[in-house]
Amino acid sequence: MSRDSAGSDSAGSDAVISNPAMTPELFKQIMRRQAATVVLVTTDGTTTDRTTTERGDRDDRGDRAGLTATSFTSVSVDPPLVLFCVARTASAWPALAVTDRVGIHLLGADTEELARRFSTTGIDRFDHPAIGDDDGRTSVAGAVARLDCRIVDRIPAGDHHIVLAAPERGGHGGRDRPGPLLYHDRRYTSLRGAAEGGASAR
């Protein structure tokens, strides 16, 4: 691509601001350009309030719930802190609003089915061969890493809540495992598939 005398690309390399006024739709379109790793957030019934109402996506263990999230990120190394965001309308929010602990499972590139399952309403999300039990905590076959966390804060933020959590134990599968599952422009993909356009999320 040629450059003009000022040193910029003649075709223009900056994003075009066709509508400088931010709207919810424009904001969503812009954020779709960001690629994000995909995690499952699960809670297994350890709560501060046992009066939470029963919900269809919980099993007989009580406040068990889970969801797919793309908002997961690290916050601090010392002490270790992470965060994820949950919509106020999310079916898992009532359980996450009162639980003390959560598991965060970083999904591998071959676990798209699980990501879809944990974002589907009206089903038992945990009724799947890849979902197991590790000493009373949810395990996820195909996860490339896992953190068991204690929730330290919940911060209202617009139509979501920011959940701040402190990892207490964790593990990963090593560098020889498949890379992470990614979500970009409403598609599930991977580091390899990103160059090919990925698979459309239905």
C-alpha positions as a Markdown table, in Angstrom:
| # | Residue | x | y | z |
|---|---|---|---|---|
| 1 | Met | 0.0 | 0.0 | 0.0 |
| 2 | Ser | 1.4 | 3.4 | -1.0 |
| 3 | Arg | 2.1 | 6.2 | 1.4 |
| 4 | Asp | 1.7 | 9.9 | 1.0 |
| 5 | Ser | 4.3 | 12.5 | 2.0 |
| 6 | Ala | 2.9 | 12.6 | 5.5 |
| 7 | Gly | 3.7 | 8.9 | 5.9 |
| 8 | Ser | 0.1 | 7.7 | 6.2 |
| 9 | Asp | -1.5 | 5.0 | 4.1 |
| 10 | Ser | -3.1 | 6.6 | 1.0 |
| 11 | Ala | -6.1 | 4.3 | 1.4 |
| 12 | Gly | -6.5 | 5.3 | 5.0 |
| 13 | Ser | -5.6 | 3.0 | 7.9 |
| 14 | Asp | -7.9 | 4.4 | 10.6 |
| 15 | Ala | -11.4 | 3.2 | 11.3 |
| 16 | Val | -13.9 | 5.4 | 9.7 |
| 17 | Ile | -16.1 | 7.3 | 12.1 |
| 18 | Ser | -19.3 | 7.4 | 10.1 |
| 19 | Asn | -21.4 | 8.2 | 13.1 |
| 20 | Pro | -19.6 | 9.9 | 16.0 |
| 21 | Ala | -22.6 | 9.7 | 18.3 |
| 22 | Met | -22.3 | 6.5 | 20.3 |
| 23 | Thr | -25.5 | 4.3 | 20.2 |
| 24 | Pro | -26.1 | 0.8 | 21.6 |
| 25 | Glu | -26.0 | -0.7 | 18.2 |
| 26 | Leu | -22.8 | 1.1 | 17.1 |
| 27 | Phe | -21.2 | 0.1 | 20.4 |
| 28 | Lys | -22.1 | -3.6 | 19.7 |
| 29 | Gln | -20.8 | -3.4 | 16.2 |
| 30 | Ile | -17.5 | -2.0 | 17.4 |
| 31 | Met | -17.1 | -4.5 | 20.2 |
| 32 | Arg | -17.7 | -7.4 | 17.7 |
| 33 | Arg | -14.4 | -6.5 | 16.2 |
| 34 | Gln | -12.7 | -7.6 | 19.4 |
| 35 | Ala | -11.7 | -11.3 | 19.6 |
| 36 | Ala | -12.3 | -12.8 | 23.1 |
| 37 | Thr | -11.5 | -16.1 | 24.7 |
| 38 | Val | -14.5 | -18.1 | 25.8 |
| 39 | Val | -15.0 | -19.4 | 29.4 |
| 40 | Leu | -17.6 | -21.4 | 31.3 |
| 41 | Val | -18.4 | -19.9 | 34.7 |
| 42 | Thr | -19.9 | -22.4 | 37.0 |
| 43 | Thr | -21.1 | -22.4 | 40.6 |
| 44 | Asp | -21.8 | -25.5 | 42.6 |
| 45 | Gly | -24.1 | -24.5 | 45.4 |
| 46 | Thr | -21.9 | -22.8 | 48.0 |
| 47 | Thr | -23.9 | -19.7 | 48.8 |
| 48 | Thr | -24.3 | -17.0 | 51.4 |
| 49 | Asp | -28.1 | -17.1 | 51.0 |
| 50 | Arg | -29.9 | -20.4 | 50.8 |
| 51 | Thr | -33.3 | -18.8 | 50.2 |
| 52 | Thr | -32.6 | -18.2 | 46.5 |
| 53 | Thr | -35.6 | -19.3 | 44.4 |
| 54 | Glu | -35.4 | -22.6 | 42.5 |
| 55 | Arg | -34.7 | -22.3 | 38.8 |
| 56 | Gly | -35.0 | -24.7 | 35.8 |
| 57 | Asp | -31.3 | -24.8 | 35.0 |
| 58 | Arg | -30.3 | -26.0 | 38.5 |
| 59 | Asp | -30.1 | -29.6 | 39.6 |
| 60 | Asp | -30.8 | -31.2 | 42.9 |
| 61 | Arg | -27.5 | -29.9 | 44.3 |
| 62 | Gly | -29.2 | -26.6 | 44.9 |
| 63 | Asp | -27.8 | -23.4 | 43.5 |
| 64 | Arg | -25.8 | -25.0 | 40.7 |
| 65 | Ala | -25.7 | -22.8 | 37.6 |
| 66 | Gly | -23.4 | -21.8 | 34.8 |
| 67 | Leu | -23.0 | -19.7 | 31.7 |
| 68 | Thr | -20.8 | -18.9 | 28.8 |
| 69 | Ala | -18.8 | -15.7 | 29.1 |
| 70 | Thr | -16.4 | -13.7 | 26.9 |
| 71 | Ser | -15.7 | -10.9 | 29.3 |
| 72 | Phe | -13.2 | -12.8 | 31.4 |
| 73 | Thr | -9.8 | -11.1 | 32.1 |
| 74 | Ser | -7.1 | -10.9 | 34.7 |
| 75 | Val | -7.0 | -7.8 | 37.0 |
| 76 | Ser | -4.1 | -8.3 | 39.3 |
| 77 | Val | -1.1 | -10.6 | 39.9 |
| 78 | Asp | -0.4 | -9.8 | 43.5 |
| 79 | Pro | -2.9 | -10.6 | 44.8 |
| 80 | Pro | -4.3 | -12.8 | 42.0 |
| 81 | Leu | -7.6 | -11.3 | 40.8 |
| 82 | Val | -9.8 | -11.9 | 37.8 |
| 83 | Leu | -13.2 | -10.5 | 36.6 |
| 84 | Phe | -16.0 | -11.5 | 34.4 |
| 85 | Cys | -19.3 | -9.7 | 33.6 |
| 86 | Val | -22.8 | -11.1 | 33.8 |
| 87 | Ala | -26.0 | -9.6 | 32.4 |
| 88 | Arg | -28.7 | -8.8 | 35.0 |
| 89 | Thr | -31.1 | -10.8 | 32.9 |
| 90 | Ala | -28.8 | -13.9 | 32.7 |
| 91 | Ser | -30.5 | -17.0 | 33.9 |
| 92 | Ala | -27.5 | -17.8 | 36.0 |
| 93 | Trp | -27.3 | -14.4 | 37.7 |
| 94 | Pro | -29.6 | -15.2 | 40.7 |
| 95 | Ala | -27.2 | -18.0 | 41.7 |
| 96 | Leu | -24.1 | -16.0 | 41.0 |
| 97 | Ala | -25.5 | -13.1 | 43.0 |
| 98 | Val | -25.3 | -15.1 | 46.2 |
| 99 | Thr | -22.6 | -17.8 | 45.7 |
| 100 | Asp | -19.3 | -17.6 | 47.5 |
| 101 | Arg | -17.3 | -19.5 | 44.9 |
| 102 | Val | -17.1 | -20.0 | 41.1 |
| 103 | Gly | -15.1 | -22.2 | 38.7 |
| 104 | Ile | -13.8 | -20.5 | 35.6 |
| 105 | His | -13.0 | -22.9 | 32.8 |
| 106 | Leu | -11.1 | -21.6 | 29.7 |
| 107 | Leu | -12.5 | -23.6 | 26.8 |
| 108 | Gly | -10.4 | -25.3 | 24.2 |
| 109 | Ala | -10.8 | -24.8 | 20.5 |
| 110 | Asp | -12.7 | -28.1 | 20.1 |
| 111 | Thr | -15.4 | -27.3 | 22.7 |
| 112 | Glu | -17.7 | -25.1 | 20.8 |
| 113 | Glu | -20.7 | -27.4 | 21.6 |
| 114 | Leu | -20.2 | -26.7 | 25.3 |
| 115 | Ala | -20.0 | -22.9 | 24.7 |
| 116 | Arg | -23.3 | -23.1 | 22.9 |
| 117 | Arg | -24.9 | -25.3 | 25.5 |
| 118 | Phe | -24.1 | -23.0 | 28.4 |
| 119 | Ser | -25.6 | -20.1 | 26.5 |
| 120 | Thr | -28.9 | -21.9 | 25.8 |
| 121 | Thr | -31.9 | -21.5 | 28.1 |
| 122 | Gly | -34.5 | -24.0 | 29.2 |
| 123 | Ile | -32.1 | -27.0 | 29.4 |
| 124 | Asp | -30.0 | -28.7 | 32.1 |
| 125 | Arg | -26.7 | -27.2 | 31.0 |
| 126 | Phe | -24.7 | -29.7 | 33.2 |
| 127 | Asp | -26.2 | -32.8 | 31.6 |
| 128 | His | -23.4 | -33.4 | 29.2 |
| 129 | Pro | -20.6 | -36.1 | 29.1 |
| 130 | Ala | -17.9 | -33.4 | 29.2 |
| 131 | Ile | -19.2 | -32.1 | 32.6 |
| 132 | Gly | -17.9 | -34.0 | 35.6 |
| 133 | Asp | -17.3 | -33.7 | 39.3 |
| 134 | Asp | -13.9 | -33.0 | 40.9 |
| 135 | Asp | -14.4 | -33.4 | 44.7 |
| 136 | Gly | -17.7 | -31.5 | 44.6 |
| 137 | Arg | -16.6 | -28.9 | 42.0 |
| 138 | Thr | -17.5 | -28.9 | 38.3 |
| 139 | Ser | -14.9 | -30.2 | 35.9 |
| 140 | Val | -15.0 | -29.6 | 32.2 |
| 141 | Ala | -13.3 | -32.0 | 29.8 |
| 142 | Gly | -11.7 | -30.1 | 27.0 |
| 143 | Ala | -10.9 | -27.0 | 29.1 |
| 144 | Val | -7.3 | -25.8 | 28.6 |
| 145 | Ala | -7.2 | -24.2 | 32.0 |
| 146 | Arg | -9.3 | -23.9 | 35.2 |
| 147 | Leu | -9.4 | -21.5 | 38.2 |
| 148 | Asp | -11.4 | -22.1 | 41.4 |
| 149 | Cys | -12.2 | -18.7 | 42.8 |
| 150 | Arg | -13.7 | -17.0 | 45.7 |
| 151 | Ile | -15.9 | -14.0 | 44.8 |
| 152 | Val | -14.8 | -10.8 | 46.5 |
| 153 | Asp | -17.0 | -8.2 | 45.0 |
| 154 | Arg | -20.0 | -7.6 | 42.7 |
| 155 | Ile | -20.2 | -4.2 | 41.1 |
| 156 | Pro | -23.3 | -3.0 | 39.3 |
| 157 | Ala | -22.4 | -1.6 | 35.8 |
| 158 | Gly | -25.2 | -0.6 | 33.5 |
| 159 | Asp | -27.2 | -3.7 | 32.4 |
| 160 | His | -24.5 | -6.0 | 33.8 |
| 161 | His | -22.7 | -6.8 | 37.0 |
| 162 | Ile | -18.9 | -7.0 | 37.2 |
| 163 | Val | -17.9 | -10.0 | 39.3 |
| 164 | Leu | -14.4 | -9.7 | 40.9 |
| 165 | Ala | -12.9 | -13.0 | 42.0 |
| 166 | Ala | -9.8 | -14.3 | 43.7 |
| 167 | Pro | -8.3 | -17.5 | 42.3 |
| 168 | Glu | -7.5 | -20.0 | 45.1 |
| 169 | Arg | -6.3 | -22.9 | 43.1 |
| 170 | Gly | -6.0 | -23.8 | 39.4 |
| 171 | Gly | -4.3 | -25.7 | 36.7 |
| 172 | His | -3.7 | -25.9 | 32.9 |
| 173 | Gly | -3.1 | -28.6 | 30.3 |
| 174 | Gly | 0.3 | -27.4 | 29.1 |
| 175 | Arg | 1.5 | -26.0 | 25.8 |
| 176 | Asp | 0.8 | -29.2 | 23.9 |
| 177 | Arg | -2.9 | -28.8 | 24.4 |
| 178 | Pro | -5.2 | -27.2 | 21.7 |
| 179 | Gly | -5.4 | -23.4 | 21.8 |
| 180 | Pro | -8.4 | -21.6 | 23.3 |
| 181 | Leu | -11.8 | -21.2 | 21.8 |
| 182 | Leu | -12.4 | -17.6 | 20.6 |
| 183 | Tyr | -15.4 | -15.5 | 19.8 |
| 184 | His | -15.2 | -12.8 | 17.2 |
| 185 | Asp | -17.9 | -11.0 | 15.2 |
| 186 | Arg | -20.6 | -13.4 | 16.5 |
| 187 | Arg | -18.6 | -16.5 | 15.4 |
| 188 | Tyr | -16.8 | -19.2 | 17.4 |
| 189 | Thr | -13.3 | -19.7 | 16.0 |
| 190 | Ser | -9.8 | -20.4 | 17.1 |
| 191 | Leu | -6.3 | -19.1 | 16.5 |
| 192 | Arg | -6.1 | -21.2 | 13.4 |
| 193 | Gly | -9.7 | -20.6 | 12.3 |
| 194 | Ala | -9.6 | -16.9 | 12.7 |
| 195 | Ala | -7.8 | -16.5 | 9.4 |
| 196 | Glu | -10.5 | -18.7 | 7.8 |
| 197 | Gly | -13.5 | -16.8 | 9.2 |
| 198 | Gly | -14.4 | -19.3 | 11.9 |
| 199 | Ala | -17.8 | -21.0 | 12.3 |
| 200 | Ser | -21.0 | -19.0 | 12.5 |
| 201 | Ala | -22.6 | -18.9 | 15.9 |
| 202 | Arg | -26.3 | -19.9 | 15.6 |
